[in-house]
Amino acid sequence: MRIHKLILAGAAALGLAACGDTFGEQALIGAGAGTAAAAVVGGNLAAGAVIGGAANAIYCQEFSNKC
């Protein structure tokens, strides 16, 4: 069940994430969204921050035209 919450938190973070101008901003914005999503679902905040930061940075690097 715990992994289920982490997956939900990651999906929520990806959905809430926005792009920044630099890689650091992208990771920080994603980490904030991931932490917030983890708090909402009662998950691990640190894991939410890592997943959200990585997800947003990857998304923004891959789809920079959508940011």
Secondary structure, 3 states (H helix, E strand, C coil): CHHHHHHHHHHHHHHHCCCCCCHHHHHHHHHHHHHHHHHHHCCCHHHHHHHHHHHHHHHHHHCHHHC
